[in-house]
Amino acid sequence: MSKHQTIDASDDAPGNADTLPAQLTAKETQTLMWCSKGKTSWEIARIQNCSESTVNFHFSNIRRKFAVRSRSAALLKAIESGAISVDLTESRGTDEPD
């Protein structure tokens, strides 16, 4: 049997009530905000004036803190937990109907 910890499917389920909100650093929060705007690791690295490896390190920490396997799941958990807030009207163009 493998010594690696198995990840239960319920870990990715939204609204897992028995976990406390993740404590994100300022850089992790900023990284998630840029991710919510559709930026890639390379683009975020240029914006934050750091290496792409550093951005990926932030994402690794974020995924660990939220106990999820993907950036998308981490972003969803961050929004649901209130760790970040996303203004939906900001991301839409002005010519898009409501």
Backbone hydrogen bonds, N-H to C=O, Kabsch-Sander energy under -0.5 kcal/mol:
donor,donor_aa,acceptor,acceptor_aa,energy
8,D,6,T,-0.6
11,D,8,D,-1.8
12,D,9,A,-1.2
13,A,10,S,-0.9
16,N,13,A,-0.7
17,A,15,G,-1.0
19,T,16,N,-1.1
24,L,22,A,-0.9
29,T,25,T,-2.4
30,Q,26,A,-2.5
31,T,27,K,-2.6
32,L,28,E,-2.3
33,M,29,T,-2.2
34,W,30,Q,-2.2
35,C,31,T,-2.1
36,S,32,L,-2.4
37,K,33,M,-0.8
37,K,34,W,-0.6
38,G,35,C,-2.0
39,K,34,W,-2.0
44,I,40,T,-2.8
45,A,41,S,-2.5
46,R,42,W,-1.8
47,I,43,E,-2.3
48,Q,44,I,-2.9
49,N,45,A,-0.6
50,C,45,A,-2.3
55,V,51,S,-1.7
56,N,52,E,-2.4
57,F,53,S,-2.1
58,H,54,T,-2.2
59,F,55,V,-2.4
60,S,56,N,-2.2
61,N,57,F,-2.3
62,I,58,H,-2.5
63,R,59,F,-2.7
64,R,60,S,-2.1
65,K,61,N,-2.6
66,F,62,I,-2.1
67,A,63,R,-0.7
67,A,64,R,-0.7
68,V,63,R,-2.2
74,A,70,S,-2.0
75,L,71,R,-2.9
76,L,72,S,-2.4
77,K,73,A,-2.5
78,A,74,A,-2.5
79,I,75,L,-2.1
80,E,76,L,-2.8
81,S,77,K,-2.5
82,G,78,A,-0.7
82,G,79,I,-0.6
83,A,78,A,-1.4
84,I,78,A,-1.5
87,D,85,S,-0.5
88,L,86,V,-0.9
90,E,87,D,-0.6
91,S,87,D,-0.9
92,R,88,L,-0.7
96,E,93,G,-1.1
